[in-house]
Amino acid sequence: MHLMTTPPFQRAATVGALLLLLAGCAVQPPAKPDVQGVVAPTLGQPLAVADASAAAVQTSQRLAWVQHPGLRQSIAQALTHNRDLRVALSNIERARAQYGITSAAQLPTVAATAQGSRSRTAADLSSSGVSTTSTQYTAQLAITSFELDFWGRVRNLNEAALQQFLQSEENQRNVRITLVADVTNAWLNLAANEARLTLARDTLAGREKAYQLTERIHQLGGTNGLVLAQNRITVETARGDVAAFTAQVAKDRNALEALVGSGLRREWLPTAETLRAEPAAAPAALMALPAELPSSLLLERPDVRASEYNLQALSANVAAARAALFPTISLSTSIGTGSRELDNLFGSGNNTWSFVPQIRWPIFDGGAARASVDVAQANRDIAVAQYEKAIQTAFREASDALAERAQWEARLAAQQAVVDANARAFELSEARFTSGVDNYLTVLDAQRSLYAAQQALIALRQSEQANRVALWKVLGGNLTPAS
């Protein structure tokens, strides 16, 4: 039964069902995603812990230079839940789809169409003076505006899209390497501030005991009020440091959670003992360098590779812009069949065809096409400078990291000697004050110097670990830990 001969209510039901089906295919995704799990239900509370993917766990396990299991798990969480990395992955999918669109332009577009029409001509408009009703059915297979790419315009646009896709992959690699380094540095920063907090608490406990002893001596008349007041100053100063470092540790954890994109278990977080002096306890292992570091290693950095792909894409755009100055030849063709009766649509003698070649030659456009070539050439020149700058930046960063690495052992040994000397000076000053040789100001100065030297040692150990991470990052993640 044909649609035109079915009852009206059945036709309406059929058309309605078809429209509902198409509408269901065109439903938009929700404009506002569910943010549950992105933030904690209550301000100040940690995020809920979400599982890391198996692929992310395997990737973190391959980072042999990451020694601490908690740091390794934190990296796996970030590789799964970090939003910047998700954006980079989505950019790859977008570039892949764009490449598919431009690649399809090299092939003809074939479309099948079917059409039915029914019209009535009024009697006054009919040559016979009698109103007429006409019906027409057609079915066609058509190739629409297929460009014959003699000058390479479409081919070069496709090449540009391919290079942009490859660039997006390198950008994603760069985001991944940067993310691992950022998570490691945030974790090390948290560890350093935990060590500072522990030092401040130990210092506060020691100063409180000293103050209590001084207070009893003062009550017995063995010392004056000035010494007691000076002692009280040291206690309150240490108490303020404890409060400040407590807040900083909480902020450091928030920063780490923001990078990770998920909650963190307590056993994954660093403790006050993480940055001890022993090399075996270091969270990041020392990288093994070849005897001669080839410059080609830096050319494999993802940011340098991305800049190179960008240069190649813009070079292809220059060729495409030049090709646009030449004539454009396109073909449109169709074959099909037509009839006034649906049953006779594919009958003998009802075949139709058309062939429409077209050539378009730009004669005068006010210089727009030539200006497009100049713009493309200028963009390529900019890309050349950016590529050279990326290489220079890579060499400078690697040289800086290597220059620091050569001096870390001496710097750490010197600072440890400073701490030991200050500790000895503090002991001697206390003994001299107790025996009445010196006043309490000497003790206070020695105490402050020791505290500052201990804080400096914590900062130096953190910087040494950060240098290990930086060396791995600036060399594109191509190094292995020393055995």
C-alpha positions in Angstrom: 0.0 0.0 0.0 1.4 3.4 -1.0 1.6 6.2 1.5 -0.5 8.4 -0.7 -3.4 5.8 -0.8 -3.4 5.1 3.0 -6.1 6.7 5.2 -5.2 10.2 6.5 -5.0 9.1 10.2 -2.6 6.3 9.3 -0.4 8.7 7.2 -0.4 11.2 10.1 0.6 8.4 12.6 3.4 7.2 10.3 4.8 10.7 9.8 4.6 11.4 13.5 6.4 8.3 14.4 9.2 9.1 12.0 9.5 12.6 13.4 9.7 11.3 16.9 12.4 8.8 15.9 14.5 11.6 14.3 14.0 13.9 17.3 15.3 11.1 19.6 18.4 11.0 17.5 19.0 14.7 17.9 18.7 15.0 21.6 21.3 17.3 23.0 23.6 16.2 25.8 23.0 18.0 29.2 24.4 21.5 29.1 25.5 21.3 32.8 27.4 18.2 33.7 27.1 16.5 37.1 29.9 17.9 39.3 29.4 15.4 42.0 32.9 14.1 42.8 34.6 17.2 41.4 34.2 19.1 44.6 33.6 18.1 48.2 30.0 18.4 49.6 31.4 20.7 52.4 34.0 23.4 52.1 37.3 22.5 53.8 36.7 18.7 53.5 38.8 16.5 51.3 37.5 15.2 48.0 36.2 11.7 47.7 38.7 9.2 46.5 38.1 7.8 43.0 39.9 4.8 41.5 42.7 5.3 39.0 42.4 3.5 35.7 44.5 0.4 35.1 46.3 2.1 32.2 47.3 5.0 34.5 48.6 2.7 37.2 50.7 0.9 34.6 52.1 4.2 33.3 53.0 5.3 36.8 54.7 1.9 37.5 56.9 2.5 34.4 58.2 5.7 36.0 61.3 4.0 37.5 62.6 7.3 38.9 59.6 7.6 41.2 60.7 5.8 44.3 57.9 6.5 46.8 54.8 4.3 46.4 52.5 7.1 47.6 53.9 9.5 45.0 53.5 6.9 42.3 49.8 6.3 43.2 49.2 10.1 43.3 50.6 10.3 39.7 48.3 7.5 38.6 45.3 9.4 40.1 46.3 12.5 38.2 46.7 10.6 34.9 43.1 9.4 35.4 41.3 12.4 36.8 43.2 15.6 35.9 41.0 17.9 33.9 43.8 19.6 31.8 44.8 16.1 30.6 41.2 15.4 29.7 41.1 18.6 27.6 44.2 17.5 25.8 42.7 14.1 25.0 39.6 15.8 23.7 41.7 18.1 21.6 43.2 15.0 20.0 39.8 13.6 19.2 38.8 17.0 17.7 41.9 17.1 15.6 41.3 13.5 14.4 37.8 14.4 13.4 38.9 17.5 11.6 41.5 15.5 9.7 38.7 13.1 8.7 36.7 16.0 7.4 39.5 17.4 5.3 40.6 14.0 4.1 37.1 13.3 2.9 37.2 16.3 0.6 39.7 14.4 -1.6 36.9 12.0 -2.5 33.7 12.7 -4.4 30.5 13.1 -2.3 27.8 10.7 -3.5 24.2 11.3 -2.4 21.0 9.4 -3.1 17.8 11.4 -3.3 14.2 10.4 -3.8 11.4 12.9 -4.3 7.7 12.9 -4.9 5.5 15.8 -5.8 1.9 16.4 -6.6 0.5 19.7 -7.8 -2.8 21.1 -9.2 -3.0 23.7 -12.0 -6.0 26.0 -12.0 -8.3 26.0 -15.0 -7.5 29.6 -15.8 -3.8 28.7 -15.9 -4.2 25.6 -18.0 -3.8 25.7 -21.7 -6.8 23.3 -22.1 -9.0 25.5 -19.9 -9.5 22.5 -17.5 -7.8 22.2 -14.1 -5.2 19.4 -14.0 -3.4 17.5 -11.3 0.1 16.3 -12.0 2.2 13.8 -10.1 6.0 13.3 -10.4 8.4 10.8 -8.7 12.2 10.9 -9.1 15.2 8.9 -7.7 18.7 10.1 -8.3 22.3 9.2 -7.4 24.4 12.4 -7.6 28.0 13.5 -7.3 28.0 17.2 -6.2 30.8 19.7 -6.8 33.7 17.3 -6.8 36.9 19.4 -7.2 39.6 18.1 -9.6 42.6 18.9 -7.5 45.1 19.7 -10.3 47.0 22.3 -8.2 47.1 20.5 -4.9 44.9 22.8 -2.9 42.8 20.1 -1.3 45.8 17.8 -0.9 47.7 20.5 1.0 44.7 21.3 3.2 44.6 17.6 4.0 48.3 17.6 4.8 47.8 20.7 7.1 45.0 18.9 9.0 47.2 15.8 9.4 50.1 17.8 10.9 47.6 19.6 13.2 46.5 16.2 14.4 50.0 15.1 15.0 50.7 18.4 16.8 47.7 17.7 19.1 49.2 14.3 20.0 52.5 15.9 20.9 50.7 18.6 22.9 49.0 15.8 24.9 52.4 14.2 25.5 53.7 17.5 26.8 50.7 17.9 29.0 51.2 14.4 30.4 54.9 15.0 31.1 54.2 18.4 32.7 51.4 16.9 34.8 53.7 14.2 36.2 56.3 16.8 37.0 53.7 19.2 38.6 52.2 16.4 40.7 55.7 15.4 41.9 56.7 18.9 42.7 53.4 19.6 44.6 53.9 16.3 46.5 57.5 17.3 47.4 56.3 20.8 48.4 53.8 19.2 50.7 56.6 16.9 52.1 58.9 19.9 52.7 56.2 21.9 54.6 55.4 18.8 56.6 59.1 18.7 57.6 59.0 22.4 58.4 55.9 21.9 60.5 57.5 19.1 62.4 60.6 21.2 63.0 58.5 24.0 64.2 56.6 21.7 66.6 59.8 20.2 68.0 61.3 23.7 68.4 58.1 24.9 70.2 58.2 21.9 72.5 61.9 22.6 73.3 61.3 26.3 73.9 58.3 25.7 76.1 60.5 23.4 78.3 63.2 26.0 78.4 60.6 28.7 79.3 59.2 26.6 82.1 62.7 26.1 83.5 63.5 29.8 83.2 60.2 30.7 84.8 61.1 28.5 87.9 64.6 30.0 88.1 63.0 33.5 87.9 60.6 32.7 90.7 63.6 31.6 92.8 65.4 34.8 92.0 68.1 33.2 89.8 67.4 35.4 86.7 65.8 38.7 85.9 62.5 39.5 84.1 64.3 40.5 80.9 65.6 37.0 80.3 62.1 35.6 81.0 60.5 38.0 78.6 63.1 37.1 75.9 62.4 33.5 76.5 58.7 34.0 76.1 59.3 35.8 72.7 61.0 32.6 71.4 58.1 30.5 72.5 55.4 32.6 70.9 57.5 32.9 67.7 57.6 29.2 67.4 53.9 28.9 68.2 53.2 31.3 65.3 55.4 29.2 62.9 53.5 26.1 63.9 50.2 27.8 63.0 51.5 29.2 59.8 53.0 25.8 58.6 49.8 24.0 59.6 47.8 26.3 57.3 50.4 25.9 54.6 50.3 22.1 54.8 46.5 22.2 54.3 46.9 24.5 51.3 49.5 22.3 49.8 47.2 19.3 50.1 44.5 21.3 48.4 46.9 22.2 45.6 47.9 18.5 45.2 44.2 17.4 45.1 43.5 20.1 42.4 46.2 18.6 40.3 45.2 15.0 40.9 41.5 15.8 40.3 40.4 13.4 43.0 40.8 12.7 46.7 44.0 11.3 48.2 44.4 8.6 50.8 46.4 9.4 53.9 48.9 6.6 53.1 49.7 8.2 49.7 50.7 11.6 51.2 54.2 12.4 52.3 55.3 12.5 55.9 57.8 14.6 57.8 60.5 12.0 57.3 60.1 11.9 53.5 62.9 14.3 52.8 65.6 12.8 55.0 69.2 13.1 54.1 69.7 9.5 53.2 69.6 9.0 49.4 67.7 5.8 49.7 64.8 7.7 51.2 64.6 10.2 48.4 61.2 10.2 46.6 62.8 10.8 43.2 65.9 8.8 42.1 68.9 10.4 40.4 68.8 10.2 36.6 71.5 8.3 34.7 73.1 10.5 32.0 75.0 9.2 29.0 78.7 10.1 28.7 77.8 12.5 25.9 74.3 13.9 25.8 73.3 14.3 22.1 71.4 17.4 21.1 69.0 15.2 19.1 67.6 14.1 22.4 66.1 17.5 23.0 64.6 17.5 19.5 62.4 14.7 20.6 60.8 16.7 23.4 57.0 16.9 22.8 56.9 20.7 22.9 59.6 20.9 20.2 57.9 18.2 18.1 54.6 20.0 18.4 56.2 23.2 17.2 57.7 21.3 14.3 54.3 19.8 13.3 52.8 23.3 13.5 55.5 24.6 11.2 54.7 21.8 8.7 51.0 22.5 8.9 51.5 26.2 8.2 53.8 25.4 5.3 51.0 23.2 3.8 48.6 26.2 4.2 51.0 28.3 2.2 50.9 25.8 -0.7 47.1 25.6 -0.4 46.8 29.4 -0.5 49.0 29.6 -3.6 46.9 26.9 -5.3 43.8 29.0 -4.7 45.2 31.5 -7.2 44.7 29.0 -10.1 41.4 28.0 -11.7 39.1 25.6 -9.8 37.6 22.8 -11.8 34.7 20.9 -10.3 32.2 18.3 -11.5 28.6 17.7 -10.7 26.8 14.7 -12.2 23.8 12.6 -11.5 22.0 9.6 -12.8 18.5 8.6 -11.9 15.0 7.8 -13.1 11.7 9.7 -13.1 8.0 9.0 -13.7 4.5 10.3 -13.2 3.6 6.9 -11.7 5.3 5.5 -8.7 4.9 1.9 -9.9 6.6 2.9 -13.2 9.5 4.8 -11.6 12.1 2.3 -12.6 10.4 1.4 -15.9 12.2 1.3 -19.3 12.9 4.6 -20.9 12.6 6.6 -17.7 16.3 7.1 -17.1 17.7 10.6 -16.5 21.2 11.9 -16.2 23.1 15.2 -16.1 26.8 16.2 -16.4 27.8 19.7 -15.3 31.5 20.5 -15.4 32.4 23.9 -14.0 35.6 26.0 -14.1 36.1 29.0 -11.9 39.0 31.3 -12.6 39.6 34.2 -10.2 40.1 37.4 -12.3 39.6 40.2 -9.9 39.0 39.9 -6.2 40.6 43.1 -5.0 43.8 41.3 -4.1 42.2 39.1 -1.5 43.7 35.8 -2.8 47.2 37.3 -3.0 46.8 38.7 0.5 45.8 35.2 1.7 49.1 33.9 0.4 50.9 36.7 2.2 49.1 35.9 5.5 49.9 32.2 5.1 53.5 33.0 4.5 53.7 35.4 7.5 52.2 32.7 9.7 54.8 30.2 8.4 57.6 32.7 9.2 56.2 33.1 12.7 56.1 29.3 13.1 59.8 29.1 12.0 60.7 31.6 14.7 58.6 29.8 17.3 60.2 26.5 16.4 63.7 28.0 16.7 62.6 29.5 20.1 61.3 26.1 21.3 64.7 24.6 20.5 66.6 27.4 22.3 64.3 27.1 25.3 64.9 23.3 25.4 68.7 23.8 25.4 68.6 26.5 28.0 66.4 24.5 30.4 68.5 21.4 30.0 71.7 23.3 30.5 70.3 25.0 33.7 69.2 21.6 35.1 72.6 20.0 34.4 74.5 23.0 35.8 72.5 22.7 39.1 72.9 19.0 39.2 76.7 19.2 39.2 76.7 21.2 42.5 74.0 19.6 44.6 76.2 17.2 46.5 78.5 20.0 47.6 75.7 22.3 48.5 73.9 19.7 50.6 77.1 18.7 52.4 77.9 22.4 53.1 74.4 23.1 54.4 74.5 20.0 56.6 77.8 21.3 58.0 76.2 24.7 58.7 73.4 22.9 60.7 75.9 20.9 62.7 78.0 24.0 63.5 74.9 25.9 64.6 73.8 23.0 66.8 77.2 23.0 68.4 77.1 26.7 68.9 73.7 26.5 70.5 74.9 23.9 72.9 77.9 25.9 73.9 75.9 29.1 74.3 73.4 27.4 76.6 76.3 26.0 78.7 78.0 29.4 78.9 74.7 31.1 79.9 74.1 28.4 82.6 77.5 29.0 84.0 77.0 32.7 84.0 79.6 33.6 81.4 77.3 35.0 78.7 73.9 36.6 78.8 70.7 35.1 77.3 71.0 37.1 74.1 73.8 34.9 72.9 71.5 31.9 73.4 68.7 33.5 71.5 71.0 34.3 68.6 72.4 30.8 68.4 68.8 29.4 68.7 67.6 31.5 65.8 70.6 30.7 63.7 70.1 27.0 64.2 66.4 27.2 63.4 67.1 29.1 60.2 69.9 26.7 59.1 67.5 23.7 59.7 64.8 25.4 57.6 67.4 26.2 54.9 68.4 22.5 54.8 64.8 21.4 54.3 64.4 23.9 51.4 67.7 22.7 49.9 66.7 19.1 50.0 63.4 19.9 48.4 65.2 21.9 45.6 67.6 19.0 45.0 64.6 16.7 44.5 62.9 19.2 42.3 66.1 19.4 40.1 65.9 15.6 39.6 62.3 16.0 38.4 63.2 19.0 36.2 66.0 17.1 34.5 63.6 14.3 33.6 61.1 16.8 32.3 63.4 19.0 30.2 64.9 15.9 28.5 61.4 14.8 27.5 61.2 11.9 29.9 63.8 10.0 28.1 66.1 9.2 31.0 66.3 6.2 33.4 67.3 6.2 37.0 70.9 5.4 38.0 71.5 1.8 39.1 
